[in-house]
Amino acid sequence: MHYQYNPYIWPLIVSACASMSLGIFALLRRRDVKGAKSFMRSMFVVTIWSAGNTLEMASLDFSTKLFWANMQYFAYCYSPVTLLALCMEFTGYDRWVKNKKVLWFAVLPTIIILLVWTDPLHGLIRYDMHMDYSGSFPVIAKKYGPLFFIHALYSHFLNIFAWILLVRAVFFKSTVYRKQAAALLLGISLIIIPNILYISGRSPVQRFDLTPVFFGPAGLIVAWAIFRYKLFDVVPVARATVIETMNAGVMVLDLRNRVLDTNPAFAEMVGMSASAASTRQVEEVCKKIPELLYICTEKNVAPSEFSGSVNGHSKVYEAWLSPLTDNRGVLIGRLVVAYDITEKKLAQQEYLKQQWKLAVTEERERLARDLHDNLGQVLGFINFQAEGIRQELLNAEVEIAATELGKLVEVTQAAHNEIRKYIRQARNAESIDENFVAALSKDISGFEKQTGLRVKLNIPFGFTGEGLKPQVRINVLNIVKEALNNVRKHAGAGKVKVSFALAREQLCVAVEDDGKGFDIQKPVKDMRNKFGLNIMRERALEIGAQLEIKSIEGKGSRIALCVPVSEGESGNAGESDAGR
């Protein structure tokens, strides 16, 4: 290899040193800045162009010039790709760079490079190459093959595409980054315009490609835009400080249910890192939490709750699904936000537990008051009157009647004492811990022991009744208990069934038997039975429920209660039933 000093090489040397220095600076000092890696690659690629052009210009023999000319094709082919990636990171197409889809743009340039180094075999890029000594310094004269023009058109297409992206960002988008985009546009234009002038033969300096001379100044302008304005660092600031650190989980989906982004809280929730979840289908990311997957994939889903496990701890979340639209209002994706409401649910459970205790206490107080005001007073009056009559009979020396009345007084006093004892116990609400299903099962078990009948109980799978309002729970239990009492006293049944169902924000309860029934159109002769039915109607009215009584003589009876409940009150019921 033979070289000769040429004064034209100095602008190229300065440009190569500048672009190399900027690339090293980005590599060593600013790798954490978004866009710095693409900038670094661009600077190293254009350095190959400037340095190769310098050595080609200083070479004397044909083989040396051809070698460095071929080396420059690495820059000719790959610099448009690196510049496009740099512009994409700023103009909203950074996921192409992140997902490495931009590498598809490098397929044709790679093929061109292979053809360049094998030119003597086919001449598809260049042919008829020889030395031309007619100018100030010798150059390689050549003719271009058909694939060279494909390469030239493709490279300029990428350059113009990148340039258009920046023009749109500067002139057609309302953004606070307009100054930075303008600086980047100026830097890219210093590379694209001279190259177009040289290829078209309109360069002011003939036989000399000015494009590499502008790599240094263009690199300085772009570097200033990135590191002084922090061009690519401004965009994620709000996201890093708000979304990345917030406790709520955030996931962005596109219209094909692919995960575009997640924050650390959501990644922890689904047990998959943000990088691993990116570009995967939501079915794969959320497969461990079916309830969350349903929320993400179904349309028009209202805010819903789901449970999950994080670091071995059970958590309850509330998820919201929101549409994402562009500035023209066109739907482009969806946003899923999941809030941790575990503490809220625990507080609600504690509140409902206290409300339940209060409701039970009030019910017992009311029962004790009724017993005291009614039955207790009656027994007290009977006891007082019987004692008076007995004393008068003793005074009249009627011994037999006095003895019998004495027994009646003893029984009445014992009953009165028992009633007062029960009232005291009813007012003691220190241990009220039975839940809805346990209390229901206890009532049914008592019925079974008294009658010898087995009750078939149908409850929706997962239904606990814990979400019901305390007054609803108390009155539903008492209505079921009163209905069973009526079956025990009057029905003469062989089969009894108690069913619960949830439908259209209603809790429906039915007590059915196959006993002798009665004609609901006729007046009820047994006042106790009529009193029991009236009690059930009053309790249903208290909770805004509808009570329906159906009975046919000889074919049994059915008492159905439908009480309105909200979605949160319905518990965790599924669709299948669990019977016993």
C-alpha positions in Angstrom: 0.0 0.0 0.0 1.4 3.4 -1.1 0.1 6.8 0.2 0.9 10.4 -0.6 0.1 13.5 1.3 -2.9 15.4 0.0 -4.1 18.7 1.5 -7.7 17.8 0.7 -7.6 15.1 3.4 -7.6 17.6 6.4 -11.4 18.4 6.5 -11.9 14.6 6.4 -9.5 14.0 9.2 -11.1 16.6 11.4 -14.5 15.2 10.7 -13.4 11.7 11.4 -11.8 12.7 14.7 -14.9 14.7 15.7 -17.3 11.9 15.0 -15.1 9.3 16.6 -14.7 11.4 19.8 -18.5 12.0 19.9 -19.1 8.2 19.6 -16.6 7.4 22.4 -18.1 10.1 24.6 -21.6 8.7 24.1 -20.2 5.2 24.8 -18.3 6.0 28.0 -20.2 8.9 29.6 -23.8 9.0 28.4 -24.9 5.4 27.7 -27.8 5.8 30.1 -29.4 8.6 28.1 -32.2 7.4 25.8 -31.0 7.6 22.2 -27.3 7.6 23.1 -26.7 4.1 21.8 -28.2 4.9 18.4 -26.2 8.1 18.3 -23.0 6.2 19.1 -23.6 3.7 16.3 -24.2 6.5 13.9 -21.0 8.2 14.8 -18.9 5.1 14.5 -20.4 4.2 11.1 -19.8 7.7 9.7 -16.3 7.6 11.1 -15.6 4.6 8.8 -16.9 6.7 5.9 -14.6 9.7 6.7 -11.6 7.7 7.6 -12.0 5.4 4.6 -12.4 8.4 2.2 -9.3 10.0 3.7 -7.2 6.9 3.1 -8.7 6.3 -0.4 -7.8 9.9 -1.3 -4.2 9.5 0.0 -3.7 6.2 -1.8 -1.6 6.0 -5.0 -2.2 2.5 -6.3 -5.5 1.0 -7.6 -5.7 -2.0 -5.1 -5.3 0.3 -2.1 -7.9 2.7 -3.3 -10.3 -0.1 -4.1 -9.9 -1.6 -0.6 -10.7 1.7 1.1 -13.6 2.4 -1.3 -15.1 -1.0 -0.4 -14.6 -0.3 3.3 -16.7 2.9 2.8 -19.6 0.8 1.7 -20.1 -0.3 5.3 -20.9 3.3 6.0 -22.8 3.9 2.7 -25.1 1.0 3.5 -25.5 1.2 7.3 -25.5 4.9 8.0 -29.1 5.4 6.7 -30.2 2.6 9.0 -28.5 4.0 12.1 -29.8 7.5 11.3 -33.4 6.2 10.9 -33.1 4.4 14.2 -31.9 7.6 15.8 -34.9 9.6 14.4 -37.4 6.8 15.3 -36.4 7.0 19.0 -37.5 10.6 19.1 -40.5 10.6 16.9 -42.6 7.9 18.6 -41.4 4.8 16.9 -38.9 3.8 19.5 -40.5 0.4 20.0 -39.2 -0.5 16.6 -35.7 0.1 17.9 -36.5 -1.5 21.3 -37.9 -4.6 19.6 -35.1 -4.7 17.1 -37.5 -4.6 14.2 -35.4 -1.8 12.7 -32.8 -4.5 11.8 -35.0 -5.6 9.0 -34.0 -2.3 7.2 -30.4 -3.6 7.3 -31.1 -6.8 5.3 -30.7 -5.2 1.8 -27.6 -3.2 2.8 -25.9 -6.4 4.0 -26.6 -8.0 0.7 -25.1 -5.0 -1.1 -21.9 -5.1 1.0 -21.4 -8.8 0.1 -21.9 -7.9 -3.6 -19.4 -5.0 -3.3 -16.6 -7.2 -2.1 -17.3 -9.8 -4.8 -17.7 -7.2 -7.6 -15.0 -8.7 -9.9 -17.1 -11.9 -10.2 -20.3 -10.3 -11.4 -20.1 -6.5 -11.8 -23.6 -5.9 -10.4 -22.5 -2.9 -8.3 -19.5 -1.5 -10.3 -17.6 -2.5 -13.4 -14.9 -1.3 -15.8 -13.0 0.2 -12.9 -9.6 1.9 -13.5 -7.4 4.8 -12.3 -8.2 8.3 -13.5 -5.2 10.7 -13.2 -6.8 13.7 -14.9 -7.7 15.7 -11.7 -5.7 17.1 -8.8 -5.4 13.6 -7.3 -6.0 10.2 -8.8 -9.4 8.6 -8.3 -11.1 5.4 -9.4 -13.2 5.7 -12.5 -16.0 3.2 -12.8 -19.4 2.4 -14.3 -22.3 1.4 -12.1 -24.2 -1.9 -12.4 -28.0 -2.3 -11.9 -27.9 -3.1 -8.2 -26.0 0.1 -7.4 -29.0 2.1 -8.3 -31.2 -0.1 -6.2 -28.8 0.5 -3.3 -28.8 4.3 -4.0 -32.6 4.5 -4.1 -33.0 2.4 -1.0 -30.4 4.4 1.0 -31.9 7.7 0.0 -35.4 6.4 0.8 -34.3 5.7 4.4 -32.6 9.1 4.7 -35.7 10.9 3.3 -38.0 8.9 5.6 -35.9 9.8 8.6 -35.9 13.4 7.5 -39.7 13.4 7.0 -40.2 12.1 10.5 -38.3 15.0 11.9 -40.1 17.5 9.7 -43.4 16.3 11.0 -42.1 16.6 14.6 -41.0 20.2 14.0 -43.8 21.7 11.9 -46.8 19.5 12.3 -46.9 18.4 15.9 -47.7 20.5 19.0 -44.8 19.5 21.3 -42.5 21.1 23.8 -39.6 19.4 22.1 -39.8 21.5 18.9 -36.4 23.2 19.5 -34.7 19.9 20.1 -36.3 18.4 17.0 -35.2 21.4 15.0 -31.6 20.9 16.1 -31.7 17.3 15.2 -33.3 18.1 11.8 -30.5 20.5 11.1 -27.8 17.9 12.0 -29.4 15.2 9.8 -29.9 17.7 6.9 -26.1 18.4 6.9 -25.6 14.8 6.1 -28.4 14.1 3.7 -28.3 17.2 1.5 -24.5 17.1 0.5 -24.9 13.4 -0.3 -27.8 14.0 -2.6 -25.9 16.8 -4.3 -22.9 14.5 -4.9 -24.9 11.6 -6.2 -26.9 13.9 -8.6 -23.7 15.5 -9.9 -24.6 19.0 -8.5 -21.9 19.2 -5.9 -19.9 22.5 -6.0 -16.7 20.5 -5.8 -16.4 18.0 -8.6 -14.7 14.6 -8.1 -14.9 15.1 -4.3 -17.7 13.8 -2.0 -18.3 16.6 0.5 -20.7 14.4 2.6 -18.0 13.1 5.0 -16.8 16.6 5.7 -20.1 17.4 7.3 -20.2 14.4 9.6 -18.2 16.2 12.3 -20.4 19.4 12.4 -23.6 17.3 12.1 -22.5 15.1 14.9 -21.7 18.1 17.1 -25.2 19.6 16.5 -26.9 16.2 17.2 -24.8 15.7 20.3 -25.6 19.1 21.5 -29.4 18.4 21.0 -29.2 15.1 22.9 -26.9 16.0 25.8 -27.5 19.7 26.1 -31.2 19.7 25.6 -31.4 16.1 26.8 -33.5 15.4 23.7 -34.2 11.8 24.4 -34.1 12.1 28.1 -36.9 14.6 28.5 -39.6 12.2 27.2 -39.4 9.5 30.0 -38.9 11.9 32.9 -42.6 12.1 33.9 -42.9 8.4 33.3 -39.9 7.5 35.4 -40.9 9.7 38.3 -44.6 8.9 38.4 -45.5 5.6 36.7 -42.3 3.8 37.5 -42.6 4.6 41.2 -46.4 4.4 41.7 -47.9 1.5 43.7 -50.6 0.9 41.1 -49.9 -1.5 38.3 -50.0 -0.1 34.8 -50.1 -2.0 31.5 -50.5 -0.7 27.9 -52.0 -2.9 25.3 -52.3 -2.4 21.6 -55.4 -3.3 19.5 -54.1 -6.9 19.0 -53.8 -7.5 22.8 -50.0 -7.3 22.8 -48.3 -5.8 25.8 -46.5 -2.7 24.9 -45.3 -1.5 28.3 -45.7 -2.3 32.0 -44.4 -0.6 35.1 -42.6 -2.4 38.0 -45.7 -2.7 40.1 -47.6 -4.6 37.3 -44.6 -6.7 36.5 -44.4 -7.8 40.2 -48.2 -8.5 40.1 -48.0 -10.9 37.1 -44.6 -12.3 38.1 -42.8 -11.3 34.9 -40.3 -8.6 34.2 -41.3 -5.6 32.0 -38.7 -6.6 29.3 -40.0 -10.2 29.3 -43.6 -9.1 29.0 -43.0 -6.6 26.2 -44.6 -7.5 22.8 -46.1 -10.7 24.3 -49.8 -11.5 24.1 -51.7 -10.5 27.2 -53.0 -14.1 27.4 -49.4 -15.2 28.0 -48.5 -12.4 30.5 -51.7 -12.7 32.6 -52.2 -16.5 32.4 -51.6 -17.0 36.1 -54.5 -14.6 37.0 -57.6 -15.6 34.9 -59.7 -12.8 36.4 -57.2 -10.2 35.3 -57.0 -11.8 31.8 -60.8 -11.6 31.5 -60.7 -7.9 32.4 -58.0 -7.2 29.8 -59.6 -9.2 26.9 -63.3 -8.6 27.3 -65.0 -5.4 26.0 -67.0 -3.0 28.1 -65.9 -4.6 31.4 -66.7 -2.4 34.4 -64.1 -1.9 37.1 -63.6 -5.3 38.6 -61.8 -7.0 41.5 -59.4 -9.8 41.4 -56.9 -11.5 43.7 -53.3 -12.5 43.3 -50.2 -13.4 45.3 -47.2 -11.2 45.5 -44.1 -12.4 47.4 -46.2 -15.1 49.1 -48.8 -12.6 50.3 -52.4 -12.6 49.1 -53.5 -9.3 47.6 -56.8 -7.9 46.3 -56.8 -5.5 43.4 -59.3 -3.4 41.6 -58.7 -3.0 37.8 -59.8 -0.2 35.5 -59.7 -0.5 31.7 -59.4 2.8 29.7 -59.2 3.3 25.9 -56.2 5.1 24.5 -56.7 7.4 21.5 -54.4 9.5 19.3 -54.8 13.2 18.8 -57.5 12.5 16.1 -59.6 10.4 18.5 -58.8 7.1 16.8 -58.5 4.2 19.2 -54.9 2.9 19.2 -54.8 0.8 22.4 -56.0 0.3 26.0 -54.6 1.2 29.4 -55.1 -1.2 32.3 -54.6 0.2 35.8 -54.7 -2.1 38.8 -54.9 -0.7 42.4 -54.0 -2.6 45.5 -57.2 -2.5 47.7 -56.2 -5.2 50.1 -56.2 -2.9 53.1 -59.5 -1.4 52.0 -61.1 -4.8 51.7 -59.8 -5.8 55.2 -61.2 -2.6 56.6 -64.6 -3.3 54.8 -64.6 -6.8 56.3 -64.0 -5.5 59.7 -66.7 -2.8 59.3 -69.2 -5.4 58.1 -68.2 -7.7 61.0 -68.9 -4.8 63.4 -72.2 -4.0 61.6 -73.1 -7.7 61.8 -72.5 -7.7 65.6 -74.5 -4.5 65.9 -77.4 -5.9 63.9 -77.4 -9.1 65.9 -77.3 -7.1 69.1 -80.2 -4.9 67.9 -82.2 -8.0 66.9 -81.6 -9.6 70.3 -82.5 -6.3 72.1 -85.7 -6.1 70.1 -86.5 -9.8 70.9 -85.7 -9.3 74.6 -87.8 -6.1 74.6 -90.8 -7.9 73.0 -90.4 -10.8 75.4 -90.3 -8.4 78.4 -93.1 -6.2 77.2 -95.4 -8.9 76.1 -94.9 -12.5 77.4 -93.0 -11.4 80.5 -95.7 -9.0 81.5 -98.4 -11.6 80.8 -96.7 -14.2 83.0 -96.1 -11.6 85.7 -99.8 -10.7 85.6 -100.9 -14.4 85.7 -98.5 -15.0 88.6 -99.8 -12.0 90.6 -103.5 -12.9 89.9 -103.0 -16.6 90.7 -101.2 -15.8 93.9 -104.1 -13.5 94.9 -106.8 -16.1 94.1 -104.8 -18.8 96.0 -104.6 -16.6 99.1 -108.4 -15.9 99.0 -109.1 -19.6 98.6 -106.9 -20.3 101.6 -108.7 -17.7 103.6 -111.9 -19.4 102.6 -110.4 -22.8 103.6 -110.8 -24.2 100.1 -107.6 -26.4 100.3 -107.9 -28.5 97.1 -108.3 -25.5 94.7 -105.6 -23.6 96.6 -103.2 -26.5 96.2 -103.8 -26.7 92.5 -103.4 -23.0 92.1 -100.2 -23.2 94.1 -98.8 -25.5 91.5 -99.9 -23.1 88.8 -98.2 -20.3 90.6 -94.9 -22.3 90.9 -95.0 -23.1 87.2 -95.8 -19.5 86.2 -93.0 -18.2 88.5 -90.5 -20.7 87.0 -91.5 -19.7 83.5 -91.2 -16.1 84.4 -87.7 -16.6 85.8 -86.7 -18.5 82.7 -88.0 -15.7 80.5 -86.1 -13.1 82.5 -83.0 -15.3 82.4 -83.3 -15.5 78.6 -83.7 -11.8 78.3 -80.5 -11.2 80.2 -78.7 -13.7 78.0 -80.1 -12.2 74.8 -78.8 -8.9 75.8 -75.3 -10.3 76.3 -73.6 -10.0 72.8 -70.1 -10.7 73.8 -69.6 -13.6 71.3 -71.3 -13.1 68.0 -68.8 -14.6 65.5 -71.0 -16.9 63.4 -71.0 -16.0 59.7 -74.0 -16.2 57.4 -73.5 -19.8 56.2 -72.6 -21.1 59.6 -75.8 -19.5 61.2 -77.9 -20.9 58.3 -76.4 -24.4 58.8 -77.1 -24.2 62.5 -80.7 -23.3 62.0 -81.1 -26.2 59.5 -79.4 -28.6 61.8 -81.7 -27.7 64.6 -84.7 -28.2 62.3 -83.3 -31.6 61.2 -82.9 -32.8 64.8 -86.4 -31.7 65.8 -88.2 -33.2 62.8 -86.0 -36.1 61.6 -86.2 -34.7 58.1 -83.1 -34.0 56.0 -83.0 -30.5 54.3 -81.5 -30.2 50.9 -79.4 -27.0 50.8 -78.4 -25.4 47.4 -76.0 -22.5 47.6 -74.0 -21.0 44.7 -70.4 -22.1 44.8 -68.2 -19.6 46.6 -71.2 -17.7 48.1 -70.5 -16.7 51.7 -73.0 -14.0 52.3 -70.3 -11.9 54.1 -70.9 -9.1 51.6 -74.6 -8.7 52.5 -75.6 -5.8 54.6 -76.1 -6.9 58.2 -79.8 -6.1 58.3 -80.3 -8.1 55.1 -78.4 -11.1 56.6 -80.4 -11.0 59.8 -83.7 -10.8 58.2 -83.0 -13.4 55.5 -81.9 -15.9 58.2 -85.0 -15.2 60.3 -87.3 -15.5 57.3 -85.8 -18.9 56.5 -86.0 -19.9 60.1 -89.7 -18.9 60.4 -90.5 -20.7 57.1 -88.8 -23.9 58.5 -90.8 -23.5 61.8 -94.0 -23.4 59.7 -93.0 -26.5 57.9 -92.2 -28.2 61.2 -95.5 -27.2 62.9 -98.1 -27.4 60.0 -96.8 -29.0 56.8 -96.3 -32.7 57.7 -93.7 -32.8 54.9 -91.4 -35.6 53.8 -89.0 -33.5 51.8 -87.7 -29.9 52.4 -85.4 -27.9 50.2 -83.7 -24.5 50.8 -82.2 -22.8 47.7 -80.2 -19.6 47.2 -79.6 -18.0 43.8 -78.0 -14.8 42.5 -79.3 -13.2 39.3 -79.6 -9.6 38.0 -78.4 -8.0 41.2 -80.9 -10.0 43.3 -80.5 -12.6 46.0 -83.4 -15.1 45.7 -84.1 -17.6 48.6 -86.7 -20.3 48.4 -88.0 -22.7 51.1 -90.0 -25.6 49.6 -91.8 -28.6 51.1 -94.0 -31.5 49.8 -96.4 -31.3 52.8 -100.2 -30.9 52.9 -100.1 -27.2 51.9 -103.1 -24.8 52.2 -105.4 -22.7 50.1 -103.9 -19.2 50.1 -107.2 -17.7 49.0 -109.0 -18.9 52.2 -108.6 -17.1 55.5 -106.0 -18.8 57.8 -107.9 -20.4 60.7 -104.7 -21.0 62.8 -103.8 -17.6 64.1 -100.3 -18.8 64.9 -99.7 -19.7 61.3 -101.1 -16.4 60.1 -98.9 -14.6 62.6 -95.8 -16.4 61.3 -96.6 -15.4 57.7 -97.2 -11.8 58.7 -93.8 -11.8 60.6 -92.1 -12.9 57.4 -93.8 -10.2 55.3 -92.8 -7.5 57.8 -89.2 -8.7 57.7 -89.2 -8.7 53.9 -90.6 -5.2 53.9 -87.8 -4.0 56.2 -85.1 -4.9 53.7 -87.0 -3.9 50.5 -87.6 -7.5 49.4 -90.5 -9.2 47.7 -92.0 -12.2 49.5 -94.1 -14.7 47.4 -96.1 -17.5 49.0 -97.4 -20.3 46.8 -99.2 -23.3 48.2 -101.7 -25.9 46.9 -103.6 -28.2 49.2 -102.0 -31.7 49.1 -99.0 -30.5 47.0 -96.8 -28.6 49.4 -95.8 -25.0 49.7 -93.1 -22.7 48.4 -92.0 -19.4 50.1 -89.7 -17.3 47.9 -87.8 -14.1 48.9 -86.1 -11.8 46.4 -83.9 -9.1 47.9 -82.0 -6.5 45.8 -78.2 -6.5 46.3 -75.4 -4.6 44.7 -72.5 -6.3 42.9 -70.2 -5.9 45.9 -72.8 -7.5 48.3 -73.2 -10.7 46.3 -70.0 -12.3 47.7 -67.7 -14.5 45.6 -70.3 -16.6 44.0 -69.7 -18.6 40.8 -72.2 -20.1 38.5 -72.3 -23.6 39.8 -74.2 -24.8 42.8 -73.1 -26.7 45.8 -75.8 -28.8 47.5 -75.9 -31.1 50.5 
